Amino acid sequence: MEISIIRIGNSKGFRLSKTILEKYNITDKVELILDKEQIILRPIAEPRKGWNKEFQKMHEKGDDQLLMNDVFEDENFDEWI
């Protein structure tokens, strides 16, 4: 695919079509990777975005209890030393 470089203020840039932005889930930012003879644009994924807010809601509801003990009764910590 060939695209044109355009003037943006004192800089230059290029436009990505809405189709490309949606297909690759590009919203606000991309990661720019300079690799040998090529430039790679990679969408920045935020898989844990909003987790803090959801964890706070869980805490307020009392839903943040452990489902199983983090230490079992038969564990022997002396083996780890």
A tleap script that builds the chain and sets N, CA, C and O, in Angstrom:
source leaprc.protein.ff14SB
mol = sequence {
  NMET GLU ILE SER ILE ILE ARG ILE GLY ASN
  SER LYS GLY PHE ARG LEU SER LYS THR ILE
  LEU GLU LYS TYR ASN ILE THR ASP LYS VAL
  GLU LEU ILE LEU ASP LYS GLU GLN ILE ILE
  LEU ARG PRO ILE ALA GLU PRO ARG LYS GLY
  TRP ASN LYS GLU PHE GLN LYS MET HIE GLU
  LYS GLY ASP ASP GLN LEU LEU MET ASN ASP
  VAL PHE GLU ASP GLU ASN PHE ASP GLU TRP
  CILE
}
set mol.1.N position { 0.844 -1.165 0.000 }
set mol.1.CA position { 0.000 0.000 0.000 }
set mol.1.C position { 0.895 1.235 0.000 }
set mol.1.O position { 1.849 1.322 0.773 }
set mol.2.N position { 0.588 2.159 -0.846 }
set mol.2.CA position { 1.343 3.408 -0.925 }
set mol.2.C position { 0.487 4.533 -0.370 }
set mol.2.O position { -0.680 4.675 -0.737 }
set mol.3.N position { 1.076 5.345 0.528 }
set mol.3.CA position { 0.373 6.507 1.060 }
set mol.3.C position { 1.261 7.724 0.920 }
set mol.3.O position { 2.482 7.597 0.831 }
set mol.4.N position { 0.666 8.894 0.899 }
set mol.4.CA position { 1.410 10.144 0.726 }
set mol.4.C position { 1.809 10.738 2.069 }
set mol.4.O position { 1.082 10.637 3.057 }
set mol.5.N position { 2.973 11.356 2.078 }
set mol.5.CA position { 3.436 12.109 3.236 }
set mol.5.C position { 2.854 13.517 3.097 }
set mol.5.O position { 2.961 14.139 2.040 }
set mol.6.N position { 2.235 14.016 4.179 }
set mol.6.CA position { 1.595 15.333 4.129 }
set mol.6.C position { 2.204 16.263 5.176 }
set mol.6.O position { 2.799 15.807 6.153 }
set mol.7.N position { 2.050 17.548 4.966 }
set mol.7.CA position { 2.535 18.544 5.914 }
set mol.7.C position { 1.521 18.673 7.042 }
set mol.7.O position { 0.321 18.815 6.806 }
set mol.8.N position { 2.035 18.619 8.295 }
set mol.8.CA position { 1.216 18.823 9.490 }
set mol.8.C position { 1.942 19.858 10.338 }
set mol.8.O position { 2.839 19.510 11.106 }
set mol.9.N position { 1.565 21.123 10.208 }
set mol.9.CA position { 2.274 22.210 10.896 }
set mol.9.C position { 3.690 22.285 10.379 }
set mol.9.O position { 3.906 22.353 9.169 }
set mol.10.N position { 4.662 22.274 11.277 }
set mol.10.CA position { 6.069 22.299 10.886 }
set mol.10.C position { 6.613 20.897 10.628 }
set mol.10.O position { 7.778 20.741 10.264 }
set mol.11.N position { 5.785 19.891 10.814 }
set mol.11.CA position { 6.217 18.504 10.652 }
set mol.11.C position { 5.572 17.896 9.420 }
set mol.11.O position { 4.854 18.566 8.677 }
set mol.12.N position { 5.838 16.631 9.221 }
set mol.12.CA position { 5.192 15.870 8.165 }
set mol.12.C position { 4.669 14.572 8.767 }
set mol.12.O position { 5.188 14.085 9.772 }
set mol.13.N position { 3.640 14.025 8.141 }
set mol.13.CA position { 3.055 12.799 8.646 }
set mol.13.C position { 2.258 12.124 7.555 }
set mol.13.O position { 2.381 12.470 6.380 }
set mol.14.N position { 1.444 11.163 7.940 }
set mol.14.CA position { 0.585 10.486 6.980 }
set mol.14.C position { -0.720 10.135 7.674 }
set mol.14.O position { -0.797 10.083 8.901 }
set mol.15.N position { -1.745 9.896 6.864 }
set mol.15.CA position { -3.067 9.557 7.380 }
set mol.15.C position { -3.317 8.064 7.218 }
set mol.15.O position { -2.915 7.450 6.230 }
set mol.16.N position { -3.991 7.498 8.214 }
set mol.16.CA position { -4.439 6.119 8.122 }
set mol.16.C position { -5.961 6.144 7.989 }
set mol.16.O position { -6.637 6.902 8.684 }
set mol.17.N position { -6.486 5.330 7.112 }
set mol.17.CA position { -7.927 5.309 6.889 }
set mol.17.C position { -8.661 4.761 8.111 }
set mol.17.O position { -8.084 4.046 8.929 }
set mol.18.N position { -9.924 5.103 8.216 }
set mol.18.CA position { -10.765 4.609 9.299 }
set mol.18.C position { -10.788 3.080 9.303 }
set mol.18.O position { -10.788 2.453 10.363 }
set mol.19.N position { -10.807 2.494 8.122 }
set mol.19.CA position { -10.828 1.032 7.997 }
set mol.19.C position { -9.597 0.414 8.636 }
set mol.19.O position { -9.706 -0.564 9.376 }
set mol.20.N position { -8.427 0.974 8.358 }
set mol.20.CA position { -7.175 0.457 8.936 }
set mol.20.C position { -7.183 0.647 10.451 }
set mol.20.O position { -6.812 -0.261 11.195 }
set mol.21.N position { -7.604 1.824 10.905 }
set mol.21.CA position { -7.641 2.099 12.344 }
set mol.21.C position { -8.543 1.103 13.067 }
set mol.21.O position { -8.184 0.606 14.134 }
set mol.22.N position { -9.696 0.811 12.505 }
set mol.22.CA position { -10.616 -0.137 13.137 }
set mol.22.C position { -10.101 -1.569 13.054 }
set mol.22.O position { -10.185 -2.321 14.025 }
set mol.23.N position { -9.568 -1.946 11.892 }
set mol.23.CA position { -9.088 -3.326 11.712 }
set mol.23.C position { -7.986 -3.681 12.700 }
set mol.23.O position { -7.950 -4.793 13.226 }
set mol.24.N position { -7.076 -2.722 12.953 }
set mol.24.CA position { -5.933 -2.995 13.819 }
set mol.24.C position { -6.118 -2.427 15.230 }
set mol.24.O position { -5.176 -2.377 16.021 }
set mol.25.N position { -7.353 -2.001 15.530 }
set mol.25.CA position { -7.691 -1.491 16.860 }
set mol.25.C position { -6.745 -0.383 17.312 }
set mol.25.O position { -6.246 -0.403 18.437 }
set mol.26.N position { -6.505 0.575 16.436 }
set mol.26.CA position { -5.664 1.725 16.755 }
set mol.26.C position { -6.583 2.833 17.239 }
set mol.26.O position { -7.493 3.252 16.523 }
set mol.27.N position { -6.341 3.312 18.466 }
set mol.27.CA position { -7.192 4.355 19.020 }
set mol.27.C position { -6.409 5.659 19.177 }
set mol.27.O position { -6.520 6.549 18.334 }
set mol.28.N position { -5.623 5.781 20.240 }
set mol.28.CA position { -4.936 7.039 20.507 }
set mol.28.C position { -3.443 7.027 20.201 }
set mol.28.O position { -2.884 8.025 19.748 }
set mol.29.N position { -2.806 5.889 20.453 }
set mol.29.CA position { -1.351 5.825 20.319 }
set mol.29.C position { -0.934 4.549 19.601 }
set mol.29.O position { -1.652 3.550 19.600 }
set mol.30.N position { 0.252 4.610 18.989 }
set mol.30.CA position { 0.883 3.430 18.410 }
set mol.30.C position { 2.326 3.397 18.877 }
set mol.30.O position { 2.897 4.428 19.236 }
set mol.31.N position { 2.903 2.228 18.871 }
set mol.31.CA position { 4.322 2.074 19.171 }
set mol.31.C position { 5.072 2.153 17.845 }
set mol.31.O position { 4.721 1.464 16.887 }
set mol.32.N position { 6.099 2.990 17.790 }
set mol.32.CA position { 6.917 3.151 16.594 }
set mol.32.C position { 8.207 2.365 16.790 }
set mol.32.O position { 8.974 2.634 17.715 }
set mol.33.N position { 8.439 1.391 15.911 }
set mol.33.CA position { 9.621 0.533 16.014 }
set mol.33.C position { 10.486 0.764 14.781 }
set mol.33.O position { 10.027 0.600 13.651 }
set mol.34.N position { 11.729 1.143 15.006 }
set mol.34.CA position { 12.687 1.327 13.916 }
set mol.34.C position { 13.552 0.079 13.866 }
set mol.34.O position { 14.331 -0.178 14.785 }
set mol.35.N position { 13.420 -0.698 12.797 }
set mol.35.CA position { 14.088 -1.996 12.707 }
set mol.35.C position { 14.788 -2.103 11.365 }
set mol.35.O position { 14.147 -2.292 10.331 }
set mol.36.N position { 16.093 -1.981 11.390 }
set mol.36.CA position { 16.907 -2.071 10.181 }
set mol.36.C position { 16.391 -1.118 9.107 }
set mol.36.O position { 16.489 0.098 9.274 }
set mol.37.N position { 15.860 -1.623 8.041 }
set mol.37.CA position { 15.418 -0.796 6.920 }
set mol.37.C position { 13.908 -0.583 6.887 }
set mol.37.O position { 13.350 -0.258 5.839 }
set mol.38.N position { 13.242 -0.763 8.031 }
set mol.38.CA position { 11.790 -0.611 8.024 }
set mol.38.C position { 11.294 0.104 9.275 }
set mol.38.O position { 11.965 0.120 10.307 }
set mol.39.N position { 10.125 0.687 9.164 }
set mol.39.CA position { 9.445 1.334 10.276 }
set mol.39.C position { 8.173 0.532 10.529 }
set mol.39.O position { 7.393 0.281 9.609 }
set mol.40.N position { 7.972 0.134 11.780 }
set mol.40.CA position { 6.809 -0.671 12.139 }
set mol.40.C position { 5.939 0.134 13.093 }
set mol.40.O position { 6.426 0.676 14.085 }
set mol.41.N position { 4.647 0.208 12.786 }
set mol.41.CA position { 3.686 0.810 13.700 }
set mol.41.C position { 2.887 -0.312 14.329 }
set mol.41.O position { 2.306 -1.134 13.621 }
set mol.42.N position { 2.852 -0.358 15.651 }
set mol.42.CA position { 2.137 -1.420 16.351 }
set mol.42.C position { 1.141 -0.779 17.318 }
set mol.42.O position { 1.513 0.106 18.089 }
set mol.43.N position { -0.110 -1.214 17.285 }
set mol.43.CA position { -1.091 -0.683 18.242 }
set mol.43.C position { -0.639 -0.948 19.666 }
set mol.43.O position { -0.064 -1.996 19.961 }
set mol.44.N position { -0.902 0.004 20.543 }
set mol.44.CA position { -0.582 -0.184 21.956 }
set mol.44.C position { -1.816 -0.765 22.627 }
set mol.44.O position { -2.850 -0.108 22.741 }
set mol.45.N position { -1.689 -1.991 23.062 }
set mol.45.CA position { -2.799 -2.662 23.735 }
set mol.45.C position { -2.754 -2.347 25.220 }
set mol.45.O position { -1.680 -2.304 25.819 }
set mol.46.N position { -3.897 -2.132 25.800 }
set mol.46.CA position { -3.990 -1.894 27.233 }
set mol.46.C position { -4.941 -2.930 27.828 }
set mol.46.O position { -6.066 -2.599 28.202 }
set mol.47.N position { -4.489 -4.191 27.918 }
set mol.47.CA position { -5.390 -5.256 28.360 }
set mol.47.C position { -5.884 -5.099 29.793 }
set mol.47.O position { -6.938 -5.632 30.138 }
set mol.48.N position { -5.155 -4.389 30.624 }
set mol.48.CA position { -5.558 -4.251 32.029 }
set mol.48.C position { -6.123 -2.871 32.338 }
set mol.48.O position { -6.274 -2.503 33.503 }
set mol.49.N position { -6.433 -2.114 31.303 }
set mol.49.CA position { -6.981 -0.776 31.497 }
set mol.49.C position { -8.305 -0.883 32.256 }
set mol.49.O position { -9.173 -1.677 31.893 }
set mol.50.N position { -8.449 -0.089 33.298 }
set mol.50.CA position { -9.683 -0.071 34.076 }
set mol.50.C position { -9.741 -1.093 35.200 }
set mol.50.O position { -10.721 -1.135 35.945 }
set mol.51.N position { -8.709 -1.917 35.335 }
set mol.51.CA position { -8.735 -2.954 36.364 }
set mol.51.C position { -8.780 -2.358 37.773 }
set mol.51.O position { -9.486 -2.881 38.635 }
set mol.52.N position { -8.039 -1.274 38.021 }
set mol.52.CA position { -8.029 -0.682 39.363 }
set mol.52.C position { -9.432 -0.292 39.796 }
set mol.52.O position { -9.832 -0.541 40.934 }
set mol.53.N position { -10.169 0.314 38.891 }
set mol.53.CA position { -11.543 0.728 39.194 }
set mol.53.C position { -12.425 -0.492 39.488 }
set mol.53.O position { -13.225 -0.472 40.424 }
set mol.54.N position { -12.275 -1.541 38.694 }
set mol.54.CA position { -13.065 -2.756 38.902 }
set mol.54.C position { -12.678 -3.464 40.202 }
set mol.54.O position { -13.542 -3.995 40.899 }
set mol.55.N position { -11.379 -3.473 40.530 }
set mol.55.CA position { -10.942 -4.078 41.787 }
set mol.55.C position { -11.525 -3.312 42.978 }
set mol.55.O position { -11.908 -3.913 43.982 }
set mol.56.N position { -11.587 -1.996 42.862 }
set mol.56.CA position { -12.167 -1.184 43.935 }
set mol.56.C position { -13.646 -1.533 44.125 }
set mol.56.O position { -14.116 -1.646 45.257 }
set mol.57.N position { -14.376 -1.702 43.020 }
set mol.57.CA position { -15.790 -2.098 43.101 }
set mol.57.C position { -15.921 -3.465 43.782 }
set mol.57.O position { -16.797 -3.659 44.625 }
set mol.58.N position { -15.049 -4.411 43.414 }
set mol.58.CA position { -15.078 -5.739 44.027 }
set mol.58.C position { -14.849 -5.628 45.536 }
set mol.58.O position { -15.532 -6.288 46.318 }
set mol.59.N position { -13.897 -4.799 45.941 }
set mol.59.CA position { -13.583 -4.626 47.353 }
set mol.59.C position { -14.780 -4.061 48.108 }
set mol.59.O position { -15.111 -4.517 49.202 }
set mol.60.N position { -15.434 -3.045 47.500 }
set mol.60.CA position { -16.589 -2.431 48.144 }
set mol.60.C position { -17.728 -3.428 48.331 }
set mol.60.O position { -18.477 -3.334 49.304 }
set mol.61.N position { -17.867 -4.375 47.416 }
set mol.61.CA position { -18.918 -5.391 47.505 }
set mol.61.C position { -18.494 -6.593 48.354 }
set mol.61.O position { -19.315 -7.455 48.666 }
set mol.62.N position { -17.210 -6.649 48.728 }
set mol.62.CA position { -16.711 -7.797 49.475 }
set mol.62.C position { -16.439 -9.004 48.594 }
set mol.62.O position { -16.349 -10.130 49.083 }
set mol.63.N position { -16.308 -8.767 47.288 }
set mol.63.CA position { -16.070 -9.859 46.336 }
set mol.63.C position { -14.585 -10.124 46.095 }
set mol.63.O position { -14.236 -10.838 45.154 }
set mol.64.N position { -13.721 -9.572 46.912 }
set mol.64.CA position { -12.288 -9.728 46.678 }
set mol.64.C position { -11.642 -10.706 47.661 }
set mol.64.O position { -10.463 -10.572 47.989 }
set mol.65.N position { -12.406 -11.676 48.124 }
set mol.65.CA position { -11.883 -12.682 49.040 }
set mol.65.C position { -11.189 -13.788 48.245 }
set mol.65.O position { -11.555 -14.071 47.105 }
set mol.66.N position { -10.186 -14.405 48.862 }
set mol.66.CA position { -9.489 -15.509 48.213 }
set mol.66.C position { -10.438 -16.691 48.038 }
set mol.66.O position { -11.229 -16.993 48.931 }
set mol.67.N position { -10.361 -17.348 46.901 }
set mol.67.CA position { -11.185 -18.530 46.653 }
set mol.67.C position { -10.567 -19.776 47.274 }
set mol.67.O position { -11.264 -20.750 47.560 }
set mol.68.N position { -9.260 -19.736 47.479 }
set mol.68.CA position { -8.581 -20.840 48.133 }
set mol.68.C position { -7.419 -20.259 48.930 }
set mol.68.O position { -6.911 -19.187 48.603 }
set mol.69.N position { -7.008 -20.953 49.955 }
set mol.69.CA position { -5.911 -20.471 50.787 }
set mol.69.C position { -4.634 -20.355 49.971 }
set mol.69.O position { -4.355 -21.182 49.102 }
set mol.70.N position { -3.869 -19.320 50.266 }
set mol.70.CA position { -2.602 -19.174 49.556 }
set mol.70.C position { -1.510 -20.031 50.183 }
set mol.70.O position { -0.447 -20.204 49.586 }
set mol.71.N position { -1.752 -20.571 51.374 }
set mol.71.CA position { -0.838 -21.501 52.029 }
set mol.71.C position { -1.666 -22.710 52.453 }
set mol.71.O position { -2.698 -22.561 53.107 }
set mol.72.N position { -1.218 -23.895 52.084 }
set mol.72.CA position { -1.933 -25.111 52.451 }
set mol.72.C position { -1.410 -25.644 53.783 }
set mol.72.O position { -0.252 -25.431 54.141 }
set mol.73.N position { -2.273 -26.329 54.498 }
set mol.73.CA position { -1.913 -26.837 55.822 }
set mol.73.C position { -0.730 -27.793 55.774 }
set mol.73.O position { 0.057 -27.847 56.719 }
set mol.74.N position { -0.592 -28.548 54.687 }
set mol.74.CA position { 0.461 -29.564 54.623 }
set mol.74.C position { 1.760 -29.033 53.994 }
set mol.74.O position { 2.673 -29.811 53.719 }
set mol.75.N position { 1.846 -27.733 53.767 }
set mol.75.CA position { 3.083 -27.197 53.176 }
set mol.75.C position { 4.178 -27.147 54.238 }
set mol.75.O position { 3.935 -26.814 55.398 }
set mol.76.N position { 5.389 -27.487 53.803 }
set mol.76.CA position { 6.537 -27.467 54.690 }
set mol.76.C position { 7.527 -26.439 54.140 }
set mol.76.O position { 8.227 -26.700 53.161 }
set mol.77.N position { 7.575 -25.286 54.772 }
set mol.77.CA position { 8.451 -24.211 54.281 }
set mol.77.C position { 9.922 -24.493 54.551 }
set mol.77.O position { 10.790 -23.842 53.970 }
set mol.78.N position { 10.218 -25.456 55.428 }
set mol.78.CA position { 11.603 -25.798 55.695 }
set mol.78.C position { 12.271 -26.372 54.449 }
set mol.78.O position { 13.486 -26.263 54.288 }
set mol.79.N position { 11.466 -26.993 53.552 }
set mol.79.CA position { 12.017 -27.553 52.331 }
set mol.79.C position { 12.551 -26.461 51.389 }
set mol.79.O position { 13.386 -26.735 50.527 }
set mol.80.N position { 12.075 -25.253 51.555 }
set mol.80.CA position { 12.451 -24.161 50.657 }
set mol.80.C position { 13.753 -23.487 51.071 }
set mol.80.O position { 14.317 -22.698 50.312 }
set mol.81.N position { 14.223 -23.793 52.254 }
set mol.81.CA position { 15.422 -23.107 52.770 }
set mol.81.C position { 16.669 -23.845 52.359 }
set mol.81.O position { 17.775 -23.424 52.696 }
savepdb mol mol.pdb
quit
